[in-house]
C-alpha cells in the first residue's frame, strides 16, 4: 500500500520504546502514514516507570516544528508529552504559524502508565489554553480528563460529561478512554457537536498496555491525515490498538509494550 498522510508528532521520547515518539512513529508507519517528529522531552524509562526527564530549550522545539513544516508540510499534527508550560507555549505558537490549517490531535499526557506525574499544574493550565482549545480532537484517559476539567470522572456518564466540558473549552471533539474503569468491558466515549457515542469491547487481561494512549491518538491522527472521517478513524484506531495488545511481545517486568507491527 502506498504511503499516505503526513503526521507531525510533537511529543517526548520513551527510551523503552513502548510509548511516546517511538510508539507514534511505529503506529503511523504501520498504518501507512509518514511520521515526522519534534522532540519535547527525553525520558529515561522502562516498563516499570519513568526514571528521569531531560527537557530541550523551548526555542529548539520551535525550530524542529518550523523547519519540518516549512519543507515537508503536514496533513495532521499529534501532540503528546509536553514537559512544561514554556515548551507548550513554544510548540503552540509554532504550530499556529506553520500548521494552523490542519487538524491537531491532542493527547494530554499528564501521567505515565505507571502513574508518574509528567505535567505540573502550570503546564496543565497551559495545555488547556494553548492546545486543548485548538484541538480537532483531544484524547484523555479518565485520569487526564479529571485533571483537565477539575472534577472526578468515575463512570461512563462522567466520561460523556467530561467530553462535553472539553468541547466547551474549545476542542472540536473528545475521545475519553475508559481503560481505567473496572469491569469486563472497556468503554471509550467519543463526544462531538452531534452528541456522544460509546464504543465497547471486552477487557484484555494483560499488563502489557504501555503506550496505548499514544498509540490510539497517533492512529486517529493518521486516519485524519489520510482523509478519513473521524468516527471511522476511531473505529480503525481502536481495532489497531486492540490487536497490538493481544499480540504484545511480553517484554519487561511491568507495563510492557504493544506489538505495533502486527499489520
C-alpha positions as CSV (number, residue, x, y, z in Angstrom):
1,X,0.0,0.0,0.0
2,X,1.2,3.5,-0.8
3,X,2.3,5.8,2.0
4,X,-0.3,8.5,2.6
5,X,-0.8,11.1,5.2
6,X,1.9,13.3,6.8
7,X,1.7,13.4,10.6
8,X,3.9,15.7,12.7
9,X,4.2,14.4,16.2
10,X,5.2,16.8,18.9
11,X,6.0,14.7,22.0
12,X,8.5,13.1,24.3
13,X,10.9,10.2,23.7
14,X,10.4,6.9,25.6
15,X,13.8,5.2,25.9
16,X,12.0,1.9,26.5
17,X,10.3,2.1,23.1
18,X,6.8,1.5,24.3
19,X,5.2,4.9,24.3
20,X,6.0,8.5,23.2
21,X,7.6,9.3,19.9
22,X,8.7,5.7,19.5
23,X,5.1,4.4,19.7
24,X,3.9,7.2,17.5
25,X,6.4,6.5,14.7
26,X,5.6,2.8,14.8
27,X,1.9,3.4,14.7
28,X,1.9,5.9,11.9
29,X,4.2,3.8,9.8
30,X,2.2,0.6,10.4
31,X,-0.9,2.4,9.2
32,X,0.9,3.6,6.0
33,X,1.4,7.2,7.1
34,X,4.5,9.3,7.1
35,X,5.8,10.3,10.6
36,X,7.8,13.4,11.4
37,X,8.8,14.5,14.9
38,X,9.6,17.4,17.2
39,X,11.0,16.1,20.5
40,X,9.7,17.9,23.6
41,X,11.5,15.8,26.2
42,X,13.9,12.9,26.6
43,X,12.9,10.3,29.2
44,X,14.8,7.5,30.8
45,X,12.1,4.9,31.4
46,X,11.2,1.3,31.0
47,X,8.1,-0.9,31.7
48,X,8.4,-0.1,35.5
49,X,8.3,3.7,35.3
50,X,10.0,7.0,34.4
51,X,13.5,7.3,36.0
52,X,14.4,10.7,34.6
53,X,13.4,13.5,32.2
54,X,15.6,15.9,30.2
55,X,13.9,18.9,28.6
56,X,15.3,20.7,25.5
57,X,15.2,24.5,25.3
58,X,11.7,25.7,24.1
59,X,13.4,27.5,21.2
60,X,14.7,24.2,19.9
61,X,11.2,22.7,20.0
62,X,10.1,25.7,17.9
63,X,13.0,25.1,15.4
64,X,12.1,21.4,15.0
65,X,8.5,22.3,14.2
66,X,9.4,25.2,11.9
67,X,12.0,23.5,9.7
68,X,10.0,20.3,9.4
69,X,6.8,22.0,8.3
70,X,8.4,24.6,6.1
71,X,9.9,21.8,4.0
72,X,7.7,18.7,4.3
73,X,4.3,20.1,5.4
74,X,1.8,18.0,7.3
75,X,-1.8,16.7,7.0
76,X,-2.3,16.4,10.7
77,X,-0.5,17.2,14.0
78,X,-0.4,14.9,17.0
79,X,0.9,16.2,20.4
80,X,1.8,14.1,23.4
81,X,4.0,14.7,26.4
82,X,4.9,18.4,26.6
83,X,7.0,18.6,29.7
84,X,6.3,22.1,30.9
85,X,4.5,25.4,30.2
86,X,7.3,27.1,28.3
87,X,7.5,24.2,25.9
88,X,3.8,24.1,25.4
89,X,3.7,27.8,24.7
90,X,6.6,27.5,22.2
91,X,5.1,24.5,20.4
92,X,1.6,26.0,20.2
93,X,3.0,29.3,18.8
94,X,5.0,27.4,16.1
95,X,2.0,25.1,15.2
96,X,-0.3,28.1,14.9
97,X,2.1,29.7,12.5
98,X,3.0,26.7,10.4
99,X,0.2,24.2,10.9
100,X,-2.9,26.3,11.5
101,X,-4.8,24.7,8.7
102,X,-4.6,21.1,9.6
103,X,-6.2,19.1,12.4
104,X,-4.5,18.8,15.8
105,X,-5.0,15.7,17.8
106,X,-4.0,16.4,21.4
107,X,-3.1,13.5,23.7
108,X,-2.9,15.3,27.0
109,X,-0.2,13.3,28.6
110,X,-0.3,14.1,32.3
111,X,0.6,10.7,33.8
112,X,2.6,7.8,32.6
113,X,1.3,4.2,32.5
114,X,3.0,3.7,35.9
115,X,1.1,6.8,37.2
116,X,4.2,9.0,37.3
117,X,3.2,12.7,37.1
118,X,4.6,14.2,33.9
119,X,3.0,17.6,33.9
120,X,2.8,20.2,36.7
121,X,-0.2,22.4,37.4
122,X,1.0,25.4,35.5
123,X,1.7,23.2,32.5
124,X,-1.7,21.6,32.7
125,X,-3.4,25.0,32.5
126,X,-1.2,26.0,29.5
127,X,-2.2,22.7,27.9
128,X,-5.9,23.6,28.2
129,X,-5.5,27.1,27.0
130,X,-3.0,26.6,24.1
131,X,-3.6,23.1,22.8
132,X,-6.9,21.6,24.0
133,X,-8.8,24.8,23.0
134,X,-7.3,24.4,19.5
135,X,-7.6,20.6,19.1
136,X,-9.7,18.9,16.4
137,X,-9.7,16.0,18.8
138,X,-8.5,15.6,22.4
139,X,-7.9,12.1,23.7
140,X,-7.6,11.9,27.5
141,X,-8.0,8.8,29.6
142,X,-10.2,9.2,32.7
143,X,-7.4,10.5,35.0
144,X,-6.3,13.1,32.4
145,X,-9.9,14.1,31.9
146,X,-10.3,14.7,35.6
147,X,-7.1,16.9,35.6
148,X,-8.4,18.9,32.7
149,X,-11.9,19.6,33.9
150,X,-11.2,19.7,37.7
151,X,-13.7,17.1,38.9
152,X,-13.9,13.3,39.3
153,X,-14.5,11.1,36.3
154,X,-15.6,7.7,37.7
155,X,-18.4,6.4,35.4
156,X,-19.2,6.3,31.7
157,X,-21.7,9.1,32.3
158,X,-18.9,11.1,33.8
159,X,-16.8,10.4,30.7
160,X,-19.6,11.8,28.5
161,X,-19.9,14.9,30.6
162,X,-16.2,15.4,30.7
163,X,-16.1,15.2,26.9
164,X,-18.7,17.9,26.7
165,X,-16.7,20.1,29.1
166,X,-13.7,19.6,26.8
167,X,-15.8,20.8,23.8
168,X,-16.8,23.8,25.9
169,X,-13.1,24.6,26.3
170,X,-12.8,24.8,22.5
171,X,-12.0,21.3,21.3
172,X,-13.8,20.1,18.2
173,X,-14.2,16.6,19.6
174,X,-13.1,14.5,22.6
175,X,-12.4,10.8,22.8
176,X,-12.4,9.9,26.5
177,X,-10.9,6.4,27.1
178,X,-12.1,4.1,29.8
179,X,-9.4,1.6,30.3
180,X,-9.0,2.6,33.9
181,X,-12.7,1.9,34.7
182,X,-13.3,-1.5,36.3
183,X,-15.3,-4.4,34.8
184,X,-15.1,-6.9,32.0
185,X,-16.0,-4.3,29.3
186,X,-13.8,-1.4,28.2
187,X,-15.8,1.7,27.1
188,X,-14.5,4.7,25.2
189,X,-16.7,7.7,24.6
190,X,-16.5,10.0,21.5
191,X,-18.2,13.3,22.1
192,X,-18.7,15.7,19.2
193,X,-21.1,18.6,18.4
194,X,-23.6,15.9,17.3
195,X,-23.6,14.1,20.6
196,X,-21.9,11.2,22.4
197,X,-21.2,7.7,21.1
198,X,-19.9,4.8,23.2
199,X,-17.5,2.2,21.8
200,X,-17.3,-1.0,23.8
201,X,-15.1,-4.1,23.8
202,X,-14.1,-7.0,26.2
203,X,-11.3,-6.2,28.5
204,X,-8.0,-8.0,27.8
205,X,-6.4,-9.4,30.9
206,X,-2.8,-8.3,30.4
207,X,-0.2,-6.0,32.0
208,X,1.2,-5.2,28.5
209,X,-0.6,-1.9,27.9
210,X,2.3,0.6,27.9
211,X,1.7,3.3,25.3
212,X,-1.9,2.6,24.5
213,X,-2.9,6.3,24.8
214,X,0.0,7.4,22.5
215,X,-0.8,4.6,20.0
216,X,-4.5,5.4,19.9
217,X,-4.1,9.1,19.4
218,X,-1.5,8.6,16.6
219,X,-3.7,6.0,14.9
220,X,-6.5,8.5,14.8
221,X,-4.2,11.3,13.6
222,X,-3.0,9.0,10.8
223,X,-6.6,8.4,9.7
224,X,-7.4,12.1,9.7
225,X,-4.2,12.8,7.7
226,X,-5.4,10.2,5.2
227,X,-8.8,11.9,4.8
228,X,-10.9,9.5,6.8
229,X,-14.0,10.6,8.7
230,X,-13.4,11.0,12.5
231,X,-15.7,8.1,13.5
232,X,-14.0,5.8,11.0
233,X,-10.6,6.9,12.4
234,X,-11.7,6.0,15.9
235,X,-13.0,2.6,14.9
236,X,-9.8,1.7,13.0
237,X,-7.6,3.0,15.8
238,X,-9.4,1.0,18.4
239,X,-9.1,-2.1,16.4
240,X,-5.4,-1.5,15.7
241,X,-4.7,-0.9,19.4
242,X,-6.7,-4.0,20.5
243,X,-4.7,-6.3,18.2
244,X,-1.5,-4.6,19.3
245,X,-2.4,-5.5,22.9
246,X,-3.5,-9.1,22.0
247,X,-0.2,-9.7,20.2
248,X,2.1,-7.9,22.6
249,X,5.6,-9.4,22.8
250,X,5.6,-9.7,26.6
251,X,8.7,-7.6,27.2
252,X,9.5,-6.0,30.5
253,X,8.7,-6.8,34.1
254,X,5.9,-4.1,34.4
255,X,3.6,-2.5,31.9
256,X,5.1,-3.9,28.7
257,X,5.0,-2.5,25.2
258,X,2.5,-3.4,22.4
259,X,3.0,-5.1,19.1
260,X,2.8,-2.1,16.8
261,X,4.0,-4.1,13.8
262,X,1.0,-6.5,13.7
263,X,-0.2,-5.0,10.4
